[in-house]
Amino acid sequence: RKKCYNSFISQRIENSAIQDDVISVLSSIGLRPEVEKLTERGYRLDALVDVNGKKIAVEVDGPFHFVGRKLAGKTILKHRQVSNLEEIRVTSVPYWEWDELGMDSGKKQMYLRLLLDLF
């Protein structure tokens, strides 16, 4: 069991450019994201932020997390387990929605504020 867990948590970490951008914008709106946060049960979250005393995971979901425009089964399972077992709200930033915001930092900040209920 321990060998399985160790293998699960030792997955190689590679941040994408979009993930780095989302984390940068989270910081620009006054949040302090914990990057690549490892949960108690071994899931790695792209970013974990504290919003009004509640932990929220921000998952930057690229093309491999989708089948068409629907989340893939493994991603749905991860989101569900983190939400139910870790009691952390999980939000998703689909790559195409982020790409549509272009280089407009104001739009990106508004997108994340809306996603995280920061109003």
C-alpha positions as CSV (number, residue, x, y, z in Angstrom):
1,R,0.0,0.0,0.0
2,K,2.8,2.4,0.9
3,K,4.7,1.6,-2.3
4,C,1.5,2.5,-4.3
5,Y,1.1,5.7,-2.4
6,N,4.7,6.7,-2.9
7,S,4.5,6.0,-6.6
8,F,1.2,8.0,-6.8
9,I,2.7,11.1,-5.2
10,S,6.1,11.0,-6.9
11,Q,4.7,11.9,-10.4
12,R,6.8,14.2,-12.3
13,I,5.7,17.9,-12.2
14,E,5.8,20.1,-15.2
15,N,4.0,23.4,-15.1
16,S,2.6,24.6,-18.4
17,A,2.8,28.2,-19.6
18,I,-1.0,28.5,-19.1
19,Q,-0.7,27.2,-15.5
20,D,2.1,29.7,-14.8
21,D,-0.1,32.5,-16.2
22,V,-3.1,31.6,-14.1
23,I,-0.9,31.5,-11.0
24,S,0.6,34.9,-11.8
25,V,-2.9,36.3,-12.2
26,L,-4.1,34.7,-8.9
27,S,-1.2,36.5,-7.2
28,S,-2.0,39.8,-9.0
29,I,-5.5,39.8,-7.4
30,G,-4.1,39.5,-4.0
31,L,-4.2,35.8,-3.4
32,R,-1.3,33.7,-2.3
33,P,-1.5,30.5,-4.3
34,E,0.2,27.4,-3.0
35,V,1.6,25.9,-6.2
36,E,1.6,22.1,-6.9
37,K,0.1,21.6,-3.5
38,L,0.1,17.9,-2.4
39,T,-3.1,17.0,-0.5
40,E,-3.2,14.6,2.5
41,R,-4.5,11.8,0.2
42,G,-1.8,12.3,-2.4
43,Y,-3.5,14.5,-5.1
44,R,-1.4,17.3,-6.5
45,L,-3.3,20.5,-7.1
46,D,-2.2,23.1,-9.6
47,A,-2.9,25.9,-7.1
48,L,-4.6,26.1,-3.7
49,V,-5.9,29.4,-2.5
50,D,-7.6,30.6,0.6
51,V,-10.7,32.7,0.0
52,N,-12.5,34.0,3.1
53,G,-11.2,31.1,5.2
54,K,-12.1,28.4,2.6
55,K,-9.6,26.4,0.7
56,I,-10.2,26.4,-3.1
57,A,-8.3,24.3,-5.6
58,V,-7.7,26.0,-9.0
59,E,-7.1,23.3,-11.6
60,V,-5.7,24.5,-14.9
61,D,-7.1,21.9,-17.3
62,G,-5.4,21.5,-20.6
63,P,-6.4,19.5,-23.6
64,F,-5.5,16.1,-22.1
65,H,-8.1,16.7,-19.4
66,F,-10.9,16.7,-21.9
67,V,-12.7,14.5,-24.4
68,G,-14.0,17.2,-26.8
69,R,-15.2,19.9,-24.4
70,K,-16.2,17.5,-21.6
71,L,-13.9,16.6,-18.7
72,A,-12.3,13.2,-19.1
73,G,-13.1,10.5,-16.5
74,K,-9.8,10.7,-14.7
75,T,-10.2,14.4,-14.2
76,I,-13.8,14.1,-13.0
77,L,-12.7,11.5,-10.5
78,K,-9.8,13.7,-9.2
79,H,-12.1,16.7,-8.8
80,R,-14.7,14.6,-7.0
81,Q,-12.3,12.9,-4.7
82,V,-10.5,16.1,-3.7
83,S,-13.9,17.8,-3.1
84,N,-15.4,14.9,-1.1
85,L,-12.4,13.4,0.7
86,E,-10.3,16.5,1.2
87,E,-13.2,18.9,1.6
88,I,-11.6,21.3,-0.8
89,R,-13.8,23.1,-3.4
90,V,-12.3,22.4,-6.8
91,T,-12.6,24.9,-9.7
92,S,-11.5,24.3,-13.2
93,V,-9.9,26.7,-15.7
94,P,-10.4,25.1,-19.1
95,Y,-7.6,25.9,-21.5
96,W,-9.9,27.3,-24.3
97,E,-11.7,29.7,-21.9
98,W,-8.3,31.1,-20.7
99,D,-7.0,31.3,-24.3
100,E,-10.1,33.4,-25.3
101,L,-9.0,36.0,-22.8
102,G,-5.9,36.7,-24.8
103,M,-3.4,39.0,-23.2
104,D,-5.9,41.2,-21.4
105,S,-4.9,41.0,-17.7
106,G,-8.1,42.8,-16.7
107,K,-10.2,40.1,-18.3
108,K,-8.1,37.4,-16.7
109,Q,-8.4,39.0,-13.3
110,M,-12.2,39.3,-13.7
111,Y,-12.5,35.7,-14.9
112,L,-10.7,34.4,-11.8
113,R,-12.6,36.7,-9.4
114,L,-15.9,35.4,-10.9
115,L,-14.7,31.8,-10.7
116,L,-13.7,32.2,-7.0
117,D,-16.7,34.3,-6.0
118,L,-14.5,37.2,-5.0
119,F,-17.3,39.8,-5.1
